[in-house]
Amino acid sequence: YNETGAGVAINKAIQAGHVSRQQLFLQTKFTHANAQDTASIPYDPYSTPTQQVMQSFESSLSHLGTSYVDSYVLHGPSVGGPTMAP
């Protein structure tokens, strides 16, 4: 899953006039830390779940090069472990 690469391709297509942002349906997801590549977690895994989702969402917007997404999926809850704040 390469959000940055997808963002580059999407923005190139928009800039070339092949498609408009309004014609696209962009979906991305939040994945809890236990299912992430530990080298690239887009949020602080020790922050509260709410903060994790917000940080991940902002990271996705940046990677995709857009100001909004059309769908944001919460991909699997985490129970306990480092992804839950004390």
C-alpha positions in Angstrom: 0.0 0.0 0.0 1.7 3.1 -1.2 -0.3 6.2 -0.4 2.3 8.6 -1.5 2.7 6.9 -4.9 -1.1 6.9 -5.3 -1.2 10.6 -4.5 1.5 11.4 -7.0 -0.3 9.5 -9.8 -3.7 11.1 -8.9 -2.3 14.6 -8.9 -0.4 14.0 -12.2 -3.7 12.9 -13.8 -5.5 15.9 -12.4 -2.9 18.3 -13.5 -2.8 16.8 -17.0 -6.6 17.3 -17.3 -7.4 13.6 -17.6 -9.7 13.7 -14.6 -10.9 16.2 -12.0 -10.8 15.6 -8.2 -14.6 15.7 -8.1 -14.7 12.8 -10.5 -12.7 10.6 -8.2 -13.7 8.7 -5.1 -10.7 8.5 -2.8 -10.8 6.1 0.1 -8.0 5.4 2.6 -7.9 3.7 6.0 -6.6 3.8 9.5 -4.8 0.6 10.6 -3.9 0.0 14.2 -0.2 -0.2 15.0 -0.1 -4.0 15.6 -0.9 -4.4 11.8 1.4 -1.6 10.6 5.0 -1.9 9.3 6.8 -0.6 12.4 9.1 1.5 10.3 6.3 3.6 8.9 3.5 4.0 11.4 1.9 7.3 10.5 1.0 8.3 14.1 2.3 8.0 17.6 1.3 4.5 18.8 1.3 5.6 22.4 -1.2 8.5 22.0 -4.9 8.0 22.6 -6.9 6.2 19.9 -8.6 9.4 18.9 -5.2 11.1 18.4 -3.9 8.1 16.5 -6.8 8.3 14.0 -6.5 12.1 13.6 -2.7 11.9 13.1 -3.1 9.1 10.6 -5.9 11.0 8.7 -3.7 14.1 8.4 -0.8 11.9 7.2 -3.1 10.4 4.6 -4.2 13.8 3.3 -0.6 14.9 3.0 0.4 11.7 1.2 -2.5 11.8 -1.2 -2.0 15.6 -1.8 -5.6 16.4 -1.3 -7.7 18.4 1.2 -10.3 15.7 1.7 -11.1 12.0 1.1 -14.4 10.6 0.3 -14.2 7.6 2.6 -12.1 6.9 5.7 -12.2 3.3 6.9 -11.3 2.3 10.4 -9.4 -0.9 9.6 -9.7 -3.3 12.6 -9.7 -2.3 16.2 -6.7 -2.9 18.5 -7.3 -4.3 21.9 -4.7 -3.4 24.6 -1.0 -3.2 23.7 1.0 -0.1 22.8 -1.8 1.3 20.6 -3.9 2.2 23.6 -3.1 5.1 25.8 -2.7 4.4 29.5 
